[in-house]
């Protein structure tokens, strides 16, 4: 035998040493239990004894201990029919097994059933009584007061708190404890409660199921009330954790116990009155809920939607107490409905109680029929005969709504019986020579897997818990004032997460007998186009709905953030859809584009008109003066300048982006080169009139052509370098105008653009200097004066162009560039050629050589 196998035996011996005192007298050596003896209320001998622990009473008489004398035993009060039914279910299962030839043949099961009164302290005393017995044992003086376990397993207790106490005391000694109604998730911890098992699912599953149920109906702002014991506190802790994960907020979470001072319960009522949530999640024991109902009625509180745990949601006694229908429409989880053949008839039979304990039967019978058994000659209001008919009694004892819990007790007894059946190697007979030990029994109970006569599958997982399945119950009041527990759905943890909750919404009736799902939220849902911003100092369910910023959208309800639209898209007015941005460029259809186009064409036609005039009067002195060839070339280049502005209008493309800047750069260089040539001609002409001057030979027409060609060629080279290294290209500007895409031509190389513009500026400055120097030369029609003025306008336009171009957004920057081209072109055309046309057309008498040369007529 290994040390692990020896531990249960050593542990049991240790328990006996702790709990059993050996008091030896020379004349009468005995072993007796210390303290007041605990006697079972129901008992029966058998080959194997099972222990039972139920709350036959729900409270006890208060006492004040002075510690001057030994405290009296606890006096239990308020007979509890519900746990009396639980005990009856245990007796039924034991009798059925004893009569069966299929399980434990030839072995009789006995029982010792105690009343713990719902008291933790009393439940510990009952546990010791079950494990040690209360009989006085005579033994030799040198013999230790140890013996085998008095019971092999314990069925009970009913509440989680008493069960925790029992499991804590008995756990180290591996006596199996199987509860039918203790649901606290903490009991699944096998390191603390190694010998505990149960036939009711853990609250871990129930609490999570309740949270999913609340979330299903969209209740994100709820209140929570719990019993201040292990059942309520642990159950609510799991609910709160799951609720937070699901986005549910608790406006308040309060606890109380039915014996708390009135002031504490009043404080809870005040909290509920001040709350805005309309849903109350009640993780309460039935007795605590009854106390709370009384206060709700007193303060006229109604209309709340209750969500309940299995301890009260299908309890008919609670429904009977709710005469003012405060709980109408409640919804919650219950153990699936069950049926055990023959159990109802057994419970309603008075014989099992009458034969077991006359005191308990008397109290039960008197409470059931509101009578008294005659004990003296004193007058009594109504005398009990013991033969009253139960069939006409309207009492909670005959209510079978707790049949699922009865079934849990039935399965617990059968689980122990199957373990014994396996240990004793039963077939047609059982091996009675096997030494039973609690640890051995516990190991076999953990491994059992059988099906009851009603088809229920019974087994335990590694934590000692059964499979978790729940029915969803809805309280629906009928016309006669009664409440019907209607099954409206199922919750099955064995299914996939998304399929565990299955509800039939059409059959639901809510608080105030409405079929409309109640609303319980802290803040209204944020519609698409807005996002949630938490309110300072409040839970996450309380928020303000803020409209998404421009360029951002939210297309779902209750969006946490707004999503930024892609660069080519922009938010619509409602901020719930990203729409494609409108492409913006200077087009011919725009008013501004049309005006600039008209101005460009007007300038071109005007220049053509000047050319025609100059061609017609080409032999006149004013045309021939100062190199008519350069004049025609200048006019031709001005036409190109006017027309090149049209390339800036329209949707940019690869070719238009490259062509517009190159055309602009080259045509303007031709213009300025021609003007520079004209200016130099004026200077050279007057220098050539001096005696001995040979300037004319060095600056003739050939040199002028070469000058224009050379200056233009330099610009061509600059443009070629620009186009081959980093040419202009079409570009979608998303930043310039937030809700539109600006189609423009990116410069490619800014150095190339400013080199082209700088070269034009350099030639313009040179031209201005030469013209300025020649402005006072003697001549009636000194062209240098007009060139000076035109260059002044040209430079002014392009100097102001730079800041205007940089600061103008989108298509307006293109318009500024076109305006600069047109303004400088019109300046050149008007300043240089319009005065000549004026003389040619309106003052022909001045169009003579003498007048041009500045000679006076004789």
C-alpha positions in Angstrom: 0.0 0.0 0.0 1.4 3.4 -1.0 1.6 6.4 1.2 -1.1 8.0 -0.9 -3.4 5.1 -0.1 -2.5 5.1 3.6 -3.4 8.8 3.9 -7.2 8.4 4.1 -6.8 5.9 6.9 -4.3 8.1 8.7 -6.6 11.1 8.2 -9.6 9.3 9.5 -7.7 8.3 12.6 -6.6 11.9 13.1 -10.2 13.1 12.8 -11.2 10.6 15.5 -8.4 11.9 17.8 -9.6 15.4 17.2 -13.3 14.9 17.6 -13.6 12.0 20.0 -12.6 12.2 23.7 -11.8 9.1 25.7 -12.8 9.5 29.3 -11.7 6.5 31.3 -12.8 5.5 34.8 -11.4 2.4 36.5 -14.9 1.0 37.0 -16.5 2.2 33.6 -14.2 2.8 30.6 -16.2 4.6 27.9 -15.8 6.7 24.7 -18.2 9.5 24.3 -18.4 12.6 22.0 -17.7 15.9 23.6 -20.5 18.5 23.7 -24.3 18.0 23.4 -25.3 15.0 21.5 -27.0 15.6 18.1 -29.8 13.2 17.3 -31.1 12.5 13.8 -34.7 13.6 13.0 -35.1 10.6 10.6 -33.2 7.4 10.9 -33.2 3.8 9.8 -30.6 1.0 10.3 -29.0 -0.8 7.4 -25.9 -2.6 6.2 -24.6 0.7 4.9 -25.6 4.0 6.4 -26.0 7.2 4.4 -26.0 10.6 6.1 -28.5 13.4 5.2 -28.5 17.0 6.1 -31.4 19.3 5.4 -32.8 22.6 6.7 -36.1 21.3 8.2 -36.3 24.7 9.9 -35.3 28.0 8.4 -34.4 30.0 11.6 -33.7 29.7 15.3 -34.5 31.5 18.5 -32.1 34.3 19.3 -30.1 33.9 22.5 -27.7 36.0 24.4 -24.8 34.0 25.8 -23.1 35.4 28.9 -20.5 32.7 29.0 -21.2 32.3 32.7 -22.7 28.9 32.0 -22.7 26.4 29.2 -24.7 27.7 26.1 -28.0 25.9 25.5 -28.5 23.9 22.2 -29.8 25.8 19.3 -33.6 25.9 19.2 -34.8 25.7 15.6 -38.1 27.4 14.5 -40.2 27.9 11.3 -40.7 24.4 9.8 -39.6 24.3 6.2 -41.8 22.1 4.0 -39.4 22.4 1.1 -36.5 20.6 2.8 -39.0 18.2 4.3 -39.8 17.3 0.7 -36.1 17.0 0.0 -35.7 14.5 2.9 -38.7 12.5 1.5 -37.0 12.3 -1.8 -33.9 10.8 -0.2 -36.1 8.2 1.7 -37.9 7.4 -1.5 -34.6 6.7 -3.4 -33.3 4.5 -0.5 -36.5 2.5 -0.3 -36.5 2.0 -4.0 -32.9 0.7 -4.0 -33.6 -1.6 -1.0 -36.5 -3.1 -2.9 -34.5 -3.5 -6.2 -32.7 -6.7 -7.2 -30.7 -4.9 -9.8 -28.6 -2.8 -7.6 -27.0 -3.8 -4.2 -28.9 -7.1 -4.0 -29.0 -8.4 -0.5 -27.6 -5.1 0.9 -29.9 -2.7 2.8 -29.2 1.0 3.0 -30.0 2.9 6.2 -29.9 6.6 6.9 -29.4 9.2 9.5 -30.9 12.5 8.5 -30.3 15.7 10.5 -31.7 19.2 10.7 -29.0 21.9 10.3 -31.6 24.8 10.6 -29.7 26.7 7.9 -27.0 27.5 10.5 -23.4 27.1 9.7 -22.5 26.4 13.3 -25.1 23.7 13.7 -24.1 22.1 10.3 -20.6 21.6 11.6 -22.0 19.9 14.7 -24.2 17.7 12.5 -21.2 16.8 10.4 -19.3 15.6 13.4 -22.4 13.6 14.6 -22.6 12.0 11.1 -19.0 11.0 11.0 -18.6 9.8 14.7 -22.1 8.9 15.8 -23.5 9.9 19.2 -23.7 6.6 20.9 -21.6 5.9 24.1 -19.1 3.2 23.3 -17.6 1.0 26.1 -13.9 0.1 25.5 -10.9 -1.1 27.5 -9.0 1.6 29.2 -5.9 1.2 26.9 -8.0 1.2 23.6 -8.1 4.4 21.6 -11.6 5.8 20.8 -11.3 5.2 17.0 -13.6 3.3 14.7 -14.7 3.2 11.0 -16.7 6.1 9.7 -20.3 6.2 11.0 -21.7 7.0 7.5 -20.1 6.3 4.1 -21.5 9.4 2.4 -23.5 12.6 3.1 -26.4 13.9 1.0 -26.7 17.7 1.5 -26.6 20.4 2.5 -29.2 22.6 0.9 -27.5 26.0 0.9 -24.0 26.9 -0.3 -22.8 28.4 3.0 -23.7 25.4 5.1 -22.3 23.1 2.4 -19.0 25.0 2.4 -18.7 24.5 6.1 -19.5 20.8 5.9 -17.1 20.2 2.9 -14.3 22.2 4.7 -14.6 20.0 7.9 -15.0 16.7 6.2 -12.9 17.3 3.0 -9.5 16.3 4.4 -10.9 12.9 5.4 -12.4 12.2 2.0 -16.0 11.4 3.2 -18.1 12.1 0.1 -20.5 15.0 0.3 -23.1 15.2 -2.5 -25.2 18.3 -2.6 -28.5 18.7 -4.5 -28.8 22.5 -4.2 -25.4 24.1 -3.3 -24.5 26.0 -6.5 -21.6 28.2 -5.4 -18.8 28.0 -8.0 -16.2 28.1 -5.2 -17.1 24.5 -4.4 -15.6 23.3 -7.6 -12.1 23.9 -6.2 -10.9 20.4 -5.4 -7.8 21.7 -3.5 -10.2 23.1 -0.9 -13.1 20.7 -1.1 -11.6 17.4 -2.3 -14.6 15.2 -1.3 -17.4 17.5 -2.6 -19.7 16.6 -5.5 -23.1 17.8 -6.6 -26.0 17.0 -8.9 -26.9 20.6 -9.6 -24.8 22.7 -12.0 -22.3 25.2 -10.6 -23.2 28.9 -10.4 -20.2 29.5 -12.7 -22.4 28.5 -15.6 -25.5 30.0 -14.2 -23.9 33.4 -13.7 -22.5 33.5 -17.1 -25.8 32.4 -18.6 -27.6 35.2 -16.8 -25.1 37.7 -18.2 -25.6 36.4 -21.7 -29.4 36.5 -21.2 -29.2 40.2 -20.1 -27.0 41.0 -23.1 -29.4 39.2 -25.4 -32.2 41.7 -24.6 -29.9 44.7 -24.9 -30.0 45.6 -21.2 -26.6 47.3 -20.6 -27.6 49.3 -17.5 -28.8 47.1 -14.7 -29.0 46.9 -10.9 -27.8 43.9 -9.0 -29.0 42.5 -5.6 -27.5 39.5 -3.9 -27.7 37.5 -0.8 -24.8 38.3 1.5 -23.5 34.8 1.7 -21.3 32.5 -0.3 -24.1 31.7 -2.8 -24.9 35.3 -3.6 -21.4 36.8 -3.4 -19.7 34.2 -5.5 -22.5 34.0 -8.0 -22.7 37.8 -8.4 -18.9 38.0 -8.7 -18.9 35.7 -11.8 -21.9 37.6 -13.2 -20.2 40.9 -12.8 -17.0 39.7 -14.5 -18.9 38.2 -17.4 -21.1 41.3 -17.7 -18.1 43.6 -18.0 -16.8 41.4 -20.8 -20.1 41.7 -22.6 -20.3 45.5 -22.2 -23.0 45.5 -19.4 -22.7 48.0 -16.6 -24.0 47.7 -13.1 -25.5 50.9 -11.8 -25.5 49.4 -8.3 -24.6 46.1 -6.7 -25.8 45.6 -3.1 -26.0 42.7 -0.7 -28.1 41.9 2.3 -29.1 39.0 4.5 -32.6 38.5 5.8 -31.5 39.0 9.4 -29.8 42.4 8.6 -31.0 45.5 10.5 -33.9 47.3 8.9 -31.8 50.4 8.3 -29.6 48.4 5.9 -32.5 47.1 3.9 -34.0 50.6 3.8 -30.7 51.9 2.4 -31.0 49.4 -0.4 -34.6 50.5 -1.2 -33.3 54.2 -1.4 -30.6 53.1 -3.8 -33.2 51.4 -6.1 -35.5 54.4 -5.9 -32.7 56.8 -7.0 -31.6 54.5 -9.8 -32.4 54.9 -13.5 -32.0 51.3 -14.5 -35.2 49.3 -15.1 -33.7 45.8 -14.8 -32.8 44.1 -11.5 -30.6 41.0 -11.4 -31.5 39.2 -8.2 -29.0 36.5 -7.1 -31.0 35.9 -3.9 -32.0 33.0 -1.7 -35.8 32.5 -1.6 -36.1 33.7 2.1 -34.1 36.9 1.4 -36.2 37.7 -1.7 -39.4 37.4 0.5 -38.0 40.0 2.8 -37.2 42.3 -0.1 -40.7 41.8 -1.6 -42.3 43.0 1.6 -40.2 46.3 1.4 -41.0 46.8 -2.3 -44.7 46.5 -1.5 -44.4 48.9 1.5 -42.7 51.5 -0.7 -44.9 50.9 -3.7 -42.0 50.0 -6.0 -43.1 48.1 -9.1 -42.6 48.0 -12.9 -39.0 46.6 -12.6 -37.9 43.8 -14.8 -36.5 41.0 -12.6 -33.8 38.6 -13.7 -33.6 35.7 -11.3 -31.4 32.8 -10.3 -32.5 29.2 -9.9 -33.0 29.5 -6.2 -36.3 31.5 -6.6 -37.3 31.8 -10.2 -39.4 28.6 -10.3 -40.4 28.6 -6.6 -44.1 28.4 -6.2 -44.0 29.6 -2.6 -42.4 32.9 -3.7 -45.0 33.3 -6.5 -47.8 32.7 -3.9 -46.3 35.4 -1.7 -46.2 37.9 -4.6 -49.8 38.8 -4.4 -49.3 42.3 -5.7 -47.4 40.9 -8.8 -44.2 42.8 -8.2 -42.3 40.0 -9.9 -44.6 39.6 -12.9 -42.7 39.1 -16.1 -39.6 37.9 -14.3 -37.2 35.9 -16.3 -34.4 33.6 -15.2 -32.8 30.2 -15.2 -34.0 27.0 -13.6 -33.0 23.4 -13.5 -34.7 21.5 -16.4 -38.0 20.0 -15.5 -37.9 16.4 -14.3 -40.2 13.6 -13.3 -39.5 10.7 -10.9 -42.2 8.0 -11.1 -43.8 7.3 -7.8 -42.1 10.2 -5.9 -45.1 12.4 -5.6 -47.3 9.7 -4.1 -44.5 8.8 -1.7 -44.1 12.5 -0.5 -47.8 12.8 0.1 -47.8 9.6 2.1 -47.6 10.4 5.8 -46.3 7.0 6.9 -42.6 7.5 6.3 -42.5 10.5 8.6 -44.9 9.0 11.1 -42.8 5.9 11.5 -39.4 7.7 11.8 -39.9 10.5 14.2 -43.0 11.2 16.2 -41.8 14.7 17.2 -41.1 15.8 13.6 -44.3 14.2 12.4 -46.3 16.0 15.1 -44.8 19.4 14.2 -45.3 18.7 10.5 -48.9 17.6 10.9 -49.9 20.5 13.2 -48.3 23.0 10.8 -49.8 21.4 7.7 -53.4 21.3 9.1 -53.2 24.2 11.6 -54.3 22.0 14.5 -52.9 20.6 17.7 -52.7 17.1 19.0 -54.4 16.8 22.4 -51.8 16.6 25.1 -53.9 17.6 28.1 -57.4 18.5 29.1 -56.7 22.1 28.2 -59.0 23.5 25.5 -57.5 23.7 22.1 -58.9 25.5 19.0 -58.7 22.5 16.7 -57.7 19.0 17.6 -55.5 16.9 15.2 -56.6 13.3 14.7 -53.7 12.2 12.6 -56.1 11.0 9.9 -56.7 14.3 8.1 -57.1 14.1 4.3 -54.2 15.6 2.5 -55.9 15.8 -0.9 -57.9 18.9 -0.1 -55.0 20.8 1.5 -53.7 23.9 -0.4 -50.2 24.0 1.0 -46.6 24.3 -0.2 -46.0 20.7 1.0 -48.2 19.3 -1.8 -46.6 21.6 -4.4 -44.3 19.5 -6.7 -42.8 22.4 -8.6 -39.4 21.6 -7.1 -39.4 18.1 -8.7 -36.1 19.0 -10.5 -34.4 19.4 -7.1 -36.1 16.2 -5.8 -34.6 14.5 -8.9 -31.1 15.8 -7.9 -31.4 14.1 -4.5 -32.7 11.0 -6.2 -29.6 11.0 -8.5 -27.3 11.7 -5.6 -28.5 8.6 -3.6 -28.3 6.4 -6.7 -24.8 7.7 -7.5 -23.7 6.5 -4.0 -25.5 3.2 -4.5 -23.8 2.6 -7.9 -20.5 3.2 -6.3 -21.2 0.6 -3.5 -22.5 -1.7 -6.2 -19.1 -1.6 -8.0 -17.0 -1.7 -4.8 -18.9 -4.8 -3.5 -18.6 -6.5 -6.9 -22.4 -7.0 -6.9 -24.0 -9.3 -9.5 -26.7 -11.5 -8.1 -25.2 -11.1 -4.7 -22.7 -8.7 -3.1 -19.4 -9.4 -1.4 -20.1 -8.2 2.2 -16.6 -8.9 3.3 -15.2 -5.8 1.6 -14.0 -3.3 4.0 -15.6 0.0 3.0 -13.7 3.2 3.4 -14.8 6.8 2.6 -11.8 7.4 0.2 -12.6 4.3 -1.7 -16.2 5.3 -1.9 -15.3 8.8 -3.1 -13.0 7.4 -5.9 -15.8 5.2 -7.2 -18.5 7.9 -7.1 -16.2 10.1 -9.2 -16.1 7.4 -11.9 -19.8 6.4 -12.0 -21.7 6.9 -15.2 -25.3 5.6 -15.4 -28.8 6.4 -16.6 -31.7 6.6 -14.3 -35.1 4.9 -14.9 -36.3 8.2 -16.3 -33.5 8.4 -18.8 -31.3 11.0 -17.0 -27.6 10.6 -17.5 -25.6 10.9 -14.3 -21.9 11.5 -14.2 -19.4 14.0 -12.7 -16.6 16.0 -14.3 -13.2 16.5 -12.9 -14.5 19.2 -10.5 -17.4 17.0 -9.3 -20.0 18.9 -11.2 -22.7 17.6 -13.6 -23.4 18.9 -17.1 -24.9 22.4 -17.0 -28.2 22.7 -18.7 -30.9 25.3 -17.9 -34.4 26.1 -18.8 -35.3 29.8 -19.2 -38.4 30.5 -17.2 -40.8 33.5 -17.6 -43.3 34.4 -15.0 -46.7 34.9 -16.6 -49.7 35.8 -14.5 -53.1 34.4 -15.5 -56.6 35.9 -15.2 -57.3 34.0 -11.9 -54.2 35.7 -10.3 -52.0 32.6 -10.3 -48.5 32.6 -11.9 -47.4 30.1 -14.5 -43.7 29.3 -14.9 -43.5 29.2 -18.7 -40.4 27.7 -20.4 -39.4 30.2 -23.1 -35.9 28.9 -24.0 -32.9 26.8 -23.1 -29.3 27.3 -22.2 -27.0 24.4 -23.0 -23.3 24.7 -22.2 -22.5 21.6 -24.2 -23.2 23.4 -27.5 -21.0 25.9 -29.3 -20.9 29.4 -27.7 -23.1 31.0 -30.3 -25.7 28.2 -30.0 -25.9 27.9 -26.2 -28.7 30.4 -25.7 -32.0 29.5 -27.5 -35.0 31.8 -26.9 -38.6 32.0 -28.1 -39.2 35.7 -28.0 -42.9 35.6 -29.1 -44.1 33.8 -26.0 -42.5 36.2 -23.5 -44.5 38.5 -21.2 -42.6 41.3 -19.4 -43.1 43.5 -16.4 -46.5 45.3 -16.4 -47.8 42.5 -18.6 -46.4 44.0 -21.8 -45.0 42.1 -24.7 -42.6 44.9 -25.6 -39.0 44.2 -24.4 -38.2 46.7 -21.6 -35.4 49.2 -22.2 -32.7 49.6 -19.6 -29.7 51.6 -20.9 -27.7 54.5 -19.4 -27.3 56.3 -22.8 -29.3 55.9 -26.0 -27.5 54.1 -28.8 -25.2 56.2 -30.9 -26.5 56.2 -34.5 -24.2 55.8 -37.5 -22.3 59.0 -38.1 -21.4 59.4 -34.4 -19.1 57.8 -31.9 -19.2 57.2 -28.2 -17.3 59.5 -25.8 -17.4 58.3 -22.2 -18.9 60.6 -19.5 -16.3 61.5 -17.0 -16.5 59.6 -13.7 -19.3 57.3 -14.9 -19.3 53.6 -16.2 -18.5 52.8 -19.8 -22.2 52.4 -20.6 -22.8 56.1 -19.9 -21.5 58.2 -22.8 -22.3 61.0 -25.2 -22.8 60.6 -28.9 -20.4 62.9 -30.7 -20.6 63.5 -34.4 -17.7 62.2 -36.5 -15.2 64.8 -37.7 -15.1 65.8 -41.4 -13.5 63.1 -43.4 -14.4 60.4 -40.9 -17.4 58.0 -40.7 -19.0 55.4 -38.5 -21.4 53.1 -40.3 -22.5 51.0 -37.3 -24.5 51.7 -34.2 -22.6 52.5 -31.0 -19.3 52.9 -32.7 -16.4 53.5 -30.4 -14.4 55.4 -32.9 -14.8 57.0 -36.3 -12.9 55.6 -39.2 -11.0 57.9 -41.5 -12.0 57.8 -45.1 -9.4 56.8 -47.7 -7.6 59.8 -49.4 -9.8 59.6 -52.5 -13.0 59.6 -50.4 -14.8 62.0 -48.1 -17.5 61.7 -45.6 -21.1 62.6 -46.6 -23.2 65.0 -44.6 -24.5 62.3 -42.2 -21.0 61.0 -41.7 -22.0 57.4 -42.3 -20.6 56.8 -45.8 -17.4 57.6 -47.5 -18.2 59.1 -50.9 -15.7 59.6 -53.7 -14.3 63.1 -53.7 -15.1 65.3 -56.6 -12.1 66.0 -58.8 -11.3 69.7 -59.2 -9.3 71.3 -61.9 -9.5 74.4 -63.9 -11.8 73.4 -66.7 -13.2 75.2 -69.7 -16.7 74.8 -68.2 -15.8 76.9 -65.1 -16.6 80.5 -65.2 -13.1 81.4 -64.4 -11.7 78.9 -67.0 -14.1 80.3 -69.6 -13.1 83.9 -68.9 -9.4 83.1 -69.0 -9.9 81.1 -72.3 -11.7 84.1 -73.7 -9.0 86.5 -72.6 -6.4 84.1 -74.1 -8.2 83.9 -77.4 -8.8 87.6 -77.4 -5.1 88.3 -76.9 -4.2 85.9 -79.7 -6.7 87.5 -82.1 -5.6 90.9 -81.1 -2.0 89.9 -81.9 -3.0 88.5 -85.2 -4.8 91.8 -86.0 -1.6 93.7 -85.2 0.3 91.3 -87.5 -2.1 92.0 -90.3 -1.8 95.7 -89.8 2.0 95.5 -89.7 2.1 93.3 -92.7 -0.1 95.7 -94.7 2.0 98.7 -93.7 5.3 96.8 -93.7 6.9 99.3 -96.0 6.0 102.3 -93.8 8.8 103.9 -91.7 7.3 103.1 -88.4 7.1 99.4 -89.2 10.5 99.3 -90.8 12.1 101.2 -87.9 14.0 99.1 -85.4 14.1 95.8 -87.3 10.7 94.7 -88.6 11.8 91.1 -88.7 12.1 91.1 -84.9 8.8 92.8 -84.6 7.0 90.0 -86.6 8.9 87.3 -84.6 7.9 89.1 -81.3 4.2 89.2 -82.4 4.3 85.5 -83.4 5.8 84.6 -80.0 3.1 86.6 -78.3 0.5 84.6 -80.1 2.2 81.5 -78.7 2.3 83.1 -75.3 -1.5 83.7 -75.4 -2.2 80.2 -76.7 0.1 78.4 -74.3 -2.1 79.6 -71.4 -4.8 77.3 -72.8 -2.6 74.3 -72.0 -3.0 75.1 -68.3 -6.8 74.7 -68.6 -8.4 71.2 -68.6 -7.6 68.0 -66.8 -3.9 67.5 -66.3 -2.2 64.6 -68.2 1.3 63.4 -68.6 1.8 65.3 -71.9 -0.1 68.5 -70.9 1.9 68.8 -67.7 5.2 68.6 -69.6 4.0 70.7 -72.6 2.5 73.6 -70.6 5.6 74.5 -68.7 8.0 74.0 -71.6 5.8 76.0 -74.0 5.5 78.8 -71.5 9.2 78.9 -70.8 10.3 78.8 -74.5 7.7 81.2 -75.9 8.5 83.8 -73.2 12.2 83.5 -73.8 11.6 84.2 -77.5 9.5 87.3 -76.5 12.2 88.6 -74.2 15.0 87.7 -76.6 13.3 89.7 -79.3 12.8 92.7 -77.0 16.4 92.4 -75.8 17.4 92.4 -79.5 15.3 95.4 -80.2 16.7 97.3 -77.2 20.3 96.5 -78.3 19.4 97.6 -81.8 18.3 101.0 -80.4 21.5 101.4 -78.4 23.7 100.3 -81.2 21.9 102.4 -83.8 22.7 105.6 -82.0 26.2 104.6 -81.2 26.7 103.9 -84.9 25.9 107.5 -85.7 29.1 108.7 -84.0 32.1 109.4 -86.2 34.4 106.4 -86.6 31.9 103.9 -85.0 32.0 100.4 -86.3 29.1 99.0 -84.2 26.8 98.4 -87.0 29.1 95.8 -88.4 29.1 93.9 -85.1 25.3 94.0 -84.5 23.6 93.5 -87.8 20.5 91.4 -88.5 22.5 88.2 -88.6 23.8 88.9 -85.1 20.3 89.7 -83.9 19.0 86.4 -85.2 21.9 84.6 -83.6 21.2 86.4 -80.3 17.5 85.4 -80.3 18.4 81.9 -81.3 21.2 81.6 -78.6 19.0 82.9 -75.8 16.2 80.6 -76.8 18.5 77.6 -77.2 19.7 78.0 -73.6 16.1 77.8 -72.4 15.5 74.7 -74.6 18.5 73.0 -73.0 17.2 73.9 -69.5 13.8 72.4 -70.4 15.4 69.2 -71.9 17.4 68.7 -68.7 14.2 69.2 -66.6 12.2 66.8 -68.7 14.8 64.1 -68.7 15.6 64.2 -65.0 12.3 64.9 -63.2 9.6 66.1 -65.5 6.2 67.5 -64.3 3.5 64.9 -63.9 -0.2 64.8 -63.0 -0.8 64.8 -59.3 -3.8 64.2 -57.1 -3.7 66.7 -54.2 -5.8 65.4 -51.3 -4.6 68.0 -48.8 -5.2 71.3 -50.5 -9.0 71.1 -50.3 -10.3 68.6 -47.7 -13.5 67.5 -49.5 -12.2 67.5 -53.1 -9.3 66.1 -55.1 -7.3 68.8 -56.7 -5.9 67.5 -60.0 -2.8 69.5 -60.7 0.6 69.2 -62.3 3.4 68.5 -59.9 6.6 70.3 -60.8 8.7 67.1 -60.6 11.9 69.1 -60.1 11.3 72.4 -58.4 14.8 73.4 -59.4 13.9 72.9 -63.0 10.8 75.0 -62.8 12.5 77.9 -61.0 15.5 77.6 -63.4 13.1 78.2 -66.3 11.3 81.0 -64.5 14.6 82.5 -63.3 16.1 82.5 -66.8 13.1 84.4 -68.1 13.5 86.8 -65.2 17.2 87.3 -65.9 16.5 88.1 -69.6 13.7 90.5 -68.5 16.0 92.3 -66.1 18.7 92.6 -68.8 16.1 93.9 -71.2 14.8 96.4 -68.7 18.4 97.7 -68.0 19.2 98.2 -71.7 15.8 99.8 -72.4 16.2 102.1 -69.4 19.7 103.2 -70.7 18.2 103.9 -74.2 15.1 105.7 -73.0 16.4 109.3 -73.5 18.0 108.8 -76.9 16.8 111.4 -79.4 14.0 110.0 -81.5 10.3 110.9 -81.9 9.5 107.3 -81.6 12.1 105.8 -79.4 10.9 102.2 -78.9 13.1 101.8 -75.8 10.7 103.9 -73.8 7.9 101.5 -74.5 10.1 98.5 -73.9 11.1 99.9 -70.6 7.5 100.4 -69.5 6.5 96.9 -70.8 9.4 95.4 -68.9 8.4 97.2 -65.8 4.9 95.7 -66.1 6.4 92.3 -66.9 8.7 92.3 -63.9 5.9 93.6 -61.6 3.5 90.9 -62.7 6.0 88.1 -62.2 7.3 89.4 -58.9 3.7 89.4 -57.5 3.1 86.1 -59.1 5.5 84.2 -56.8 3.7 84.8 -53.5 0.3 84.6 -55.1 1.1 81.3 -56.8 2.5 79.8 -53.6 -0.5 80.9 -51.4 -3.3 80.0 -53.9 -5.1 76.7 -53.3 -6.0 74.1 -55.9 -7.0 75.3 -59.3 -6.6 79.0 -58.3 -2.8 78.6 -58.4 -3.2 77.5 -62.1 -5.4 80.6 -62.6 -2.8 82.8 -61.1 -0.2 81.4 -63.4 -2.5 81.9 -66.5 -3.3 85.4 -65.3 0.4 86.2 -65.0 1.1 84.9 -68.6 -1.9 86.8 -70.0 -1.1 90.0 -68.0 2.6 90.1 -69.1 1.6 89.2 -72.7 -1.0 92.0 -72.9 1.5 94.3 -71.3 4.0 93.6 -74.0 1.4 93.8 -76.8 -0.2 97.0 -75.6 3.0 98.9 -74.6 5.0 98.1 -77.6 2.6 97.7 -80.5 -0.6 99.6 -79.8 1.1 103.1 -80.0 2.5 102.1 -83.4 -1.0 100.9 -84.6 -2.4 104.1 -83.3 -0.1 106.1 -85.5 -0.5 103.8 -88.5 -4.3 103.9 -88.4 -5.2 107.2 -86.8 -2.1 109.5 -87.4 -0.8 108.5 -90.8 0.8 112.0 -91.1 3.3 111.0 -88.4 4.2 107.7 -90.2 7.1 109.4 -92.1 10.8 109.0 -92.0 11.4 112.6 -91.0 9.0 112.3 -88.1 10.4 109.0 -86.9 13.9 110.4 -87.1 12.8 113.4 -85.1 13.6 116.0 -87.9 11.4 119.1 -88.1 9.6 119.9 -91.4 11.0 122.9 -93.3 
